[in-house]
Amino acid sequence: MSAEQILKEQIIKKAWEDETFKARLLSDPKGAIKEAFDVDIPEGLELTVVEESAKHYYLIIPQHPAEASAKSSDPSTQVEMW
């Protein structure tokens, strides 16, 4: 399992267990993750957190691999976790 996947699972688990953290994660994701896990999300990266429900499901379409590899030579787009 990748470090990114482990972190995502830790964030979800904490949100399920801690309503205060979940509320902050929904309103200020970068701040909540920094405070709880000491992980800095890069300034140029927008992070949106949404909560699924029984009647509302989100399908995430990842970035196309060709687009990702084209940007990989640009240092401003290289991030470890996100």
PEGIUR-V148395 format. One record per residue. N is the residue number from 1. RES is the residue in one letter. SS is DSSP state (H for helix, E for strand, L for the rest). OMEGA is omega in whole degrees, -180 to 180 (999 if undefined). D_CENTER is the distance of its C-alpha to the mean C-alpha in Angstrom with 1 decimal. Layout:
N & RES & SS & OMEGA & D_CENTER
N & RES & SS & OMEGA & D_CENTER
This chain:
1 & M & L & -178 & 16.1
2 & S & L & 177 & 13.8
3 & A & H & 179 & 12.3
4 & E & H & -180 & 8.8
5 & Q & H & 178 & 9.9
6 & I & H & 179 & 11.5
7 & L & H & 179 & 8.8
8 & K & H & 179 & 6.8
9 & E & H & 178 & 10.4
10 & Q & H & 179 & 11.2
11 & I & H & 180 & 8.7
12 & I & H & 180 & 10.1
13 & K & H & -180 & 13.5
14 & K & H & 179 & 13.5
15 & A & H & 178 & 12.7
16 & W & H & -175 & 15.5
17 & E & H & -171 & 17.8
18 & D & L & -178 & 17.4
19 & E & H & 179 & 17.9
20 & T & H & 177 & 17.7
21 & F & H & -180 & 14.3
22 & K & H & 180 & 13.2
23 & A & H & 179 & 15.0
24 & R & H & 179 & 13.5
25 & L & H & 179 & 9.9
26 & L & H & -177 & 11.1
27 & S & H & -178 & 13.1
28 & D & L & -174 & 11.5
29 & P & H & -178 & 7.8
30 & K & H & 180 & 8.4
31 & G & H & -179 & 11.7
32 & A & H & -179 & 10.8
33 & I & H & 178 & 8.6
34 & K & H & -177 & 11.4
35 & E & H & -174 & 14.0
36 & A & H & -172 & 13.2
37 & F & H & -179 & 12.1
38 & D & L & 178 & 13.5
39 & V & L & 178 & 10.6
40 & D & L & 173 & 10.9
41 & I & L & -177 & 8.4
42 & P & L & -178 & 11.1
43 & E & L & -175 & 13.2
44 & G & L & -177 & 13.4
45 & L & L & 177 & 9.8
46 & E & L & -179 & 9.1
47 & L & L & 179 & 5.9
48 & T & L & 178 & 7.3
49 & V & L & 177 & 7.2
50 & V & L & 180 & 10.4
51 & E & L & 176 & 12.6
52 & E & L & 174 & 14.8
53 & S & E & 179 & 18.5
54 & A & L & -177 & 21.5
55 & K & L & -177 & 22.4
56 & H & E & -178 & 19.2
57 & Y & L & -180 & 17.0
58 & Y & L & 174 & 14.4
59 & L & L & -178 & 14.8
60 & I & L & 175 & 12.2
61 & I & L & -179 & 14.2
62 & P & L & 176 & 12.7
63 & Q & L & 179 & 14.2
64 & H & L & -178 & 17.7
65 & P & H & 179 & 18.5
66 & A & H & 178 & 21.4
67 & E & H & -179 & 19.3
68 & A & H & -179 & 16.9
69 & S & H & 177 & 20.1
70 & A & H & -180 & 21.8
71 & K & H & -173 & 19.3
72 & S & L & 178 & 19.1
73 & S & L & 179 & 22.3
74 & D & L & -177 & 20.9
75 & P & H & -178 & 19.7
76 & S & H & 180 & 17.7
77 & T & H & -178 & 15.3
78 & Q & L & 176 & 15.0
79 & V & L & -178 & 12.1
80 & E & L & -169 & 12.0
81 & M & L & -170 & 8.5
82 & W & L & 999 & 6.6
